[in-house]
Amino acid sequence: MKNMNEFSVTCTEMGAHEASVLYTGAMCQAGALALTYEWERLFAYYRYKRVLLSIESPGGAIDGME
């Protein structure tokens, strides 16, 4: 049986003031927390002005989207 909590969060620097975040896999609570961590890291710590978010997901659990 496949684990429904399989996901990947990849961050790539696009320029001096912008980055890209790619989320792949089903949305779950752990995945949502990983996205939250990336947002805080990119905006608060690195102070990027723009972050492009791409999501490749078939859907997922409601608790991951809350």
C-alpha positions as CSV (number, residue, x, y, z in Angstrom):
1,M,0.0,0.0,0.0
2,K,1.3,3.4,-0.9
3,N,1.8,6.0,1.8
4,M,-0.5,8.9,1.2
5,N,1.9,11.3,3.1
6,E,4.6,11.2,0.4
7,F,5.5,14.7,-0.7
8,S,8.4,16.8,-1.7
9,V,9.2,20.5,-1.2
10,T,12.0,21.8,-3.4
11,C,13.3,25.4,-3.2
12,T,15.4,27.0,-5.9
13,E,16.9,30.5,-6.0
14,M,15.9,32.3,-9.2
15,G,17.7,35.6,-8.6
16,A,18.9,38.0,-6.0
17,H,15.4,38.7,-4.7
18,E,13.3,35.8,-5.8
19,A,13.0,32.1,-5.3
20,S,10.8,29.2,-6.5
21,V,9.1,26.5,-4.3
22,L,7.8,23.3,-5.9
23,Y,5.4,21.1,-3.9
24,T,4.8,17.6,-5.3
25,G,2.6,14.9,-3.9
26,A,-0.6,14.6,-2.0
27,M,-1.4,17.4,0.4
28,C,-1.1,16.3,4.0
29,Q,-0.5,18.0,7.3
30,A,3.3,17.3,7.2
31,G,3.5,18.7,3.7
32,A,1.6,21.9,4.8
33,L,4.0,22.3,7.7
34,A,6.9,21.9,5.4
35,L,5.5,24.6,3.1
36,T,5.0,26.9,6.1
37,Y,8.6,26.4,7.1
38,E,9.8,27.3,3.6
39,W,7.7,30.4,3.5
40,E,9.1,31.6,6.9
41,R,12.6,30.8,5.9
42,L,12.4,32.5,2.5
43,F,10.5,35.6,3.5
44,A,11.6,36.2,7.1
45,Y,15.2,34.8,7.1
46,Y,16.4,35.4,3.6
47,R,14.1,38.3,2.9
48,Y,13.1,37.4,-0.6
49,K,10.7,39.9,-2.2
50,R,9.0,37.3,-4.4
51,V,8.5,33.6,-4.1
52,L,6.8,31.6,-6.9
53,L,4.8,28.6,-5.6
54,S,4.1,25.7,-7.9
55,I,1.9,22.8,-6.7
56,E,1.7,19.4,-8.5
57,S,-0.8,17.5,-6.3
58,P,-3.7,15.2,-6.9
59,G,-5.5,16.6,-3.8
60,G,-5.1,15.3,-0.3
61,A,-6.4,15.5,3.2
62,I,-8.4,18.4,4.6
63,D,-6.2,18.6,7.7
64,G,-3.3,19.4,5.5
65,M,-5.1,22.5,4.1
66,E,-6.3,24.0,7.4
